Amino acid sequence: MCGRYILRYLAQAEREFELRSFKGWQESFNIAPTQQVAVVRMEGGVRAGLTLRWGLIPFFAKGEPPKYSTINATIEKLESGATWRGPWKRAQRCILPTAGFYEWHLSEAGTKHPYFIHLADQEVFGFAALWDRSVSADGTAVESCAIITMPGNDLMNQVHNTGKNPHRMPAILGRADYEAWLTGSVEDAKKVLRQYPQDVMVAYRVSTRVNTPKNNDPTLLEPVPESA
């Protein structure tokens, strides 16, 4: 699963996703579930930057977050899962801008260590995601999102070997795939959901301070020796 990530280089993100404007975006080095997160989606025929709740609340849930986790939508269940098939069929697709993400590794000694993963070929990139809108009984509407995940490539399989859903990775979009993901047909969207090449991904161990969401500063990205 993908349960923590970062957002930085806001000016670069604006250029990367060809946005006319973005509202509510803030730099963060420890984005956690249930927070409002930066999102790119189509609004009135153009790309817009806004914020949505991370942890998808299905339209049928009447504004109440499910008791099960909905921060990640597994690629295997996009068309069949009760939570995902509606947004998928309605083409409610969006992109979550990021500069990297965290995953945890279980050592042979039985200790979990966080790793930071980023791309070597671009500083800002995007996760493929779905969004939905749910309205409560009092008429309050909440819009929320989930990152799509898939089986991990070899690098991610080595790093992400623990938790309820090990050996997986977020669906990272190539720059040339943004338009197809945001505006293309279901068939077009399926084609861009593929493992990002591991040879342009970098992973290194970081401090366990990232385990606590209240820790949110650039020092979280500092490498920690493997022997520490």
Buried (B, 14 or more C-beta within 10 A) or exposed (E): BBBBBBBBBBEBBBEBBEBEEBEEBEBBBBBBBEBBBBBBBBEEEEBBBBBBBBBBBBBEBEBEBEEEBBBBBBBEEBEEBEBBBBBBEEBBBBBBBBBBBBBBBBEEEEEEBBBBBBBEEBBBBBBBBBBBBBBEEEEEEBBBBBBBBBEBBEBBBBBBBBBEBBBBBBBBBBEEBBEBBBBBEEEBBBEBBBBBEBEEBBBBBBBBBBEEBEBBEEEBBEEBEEEE
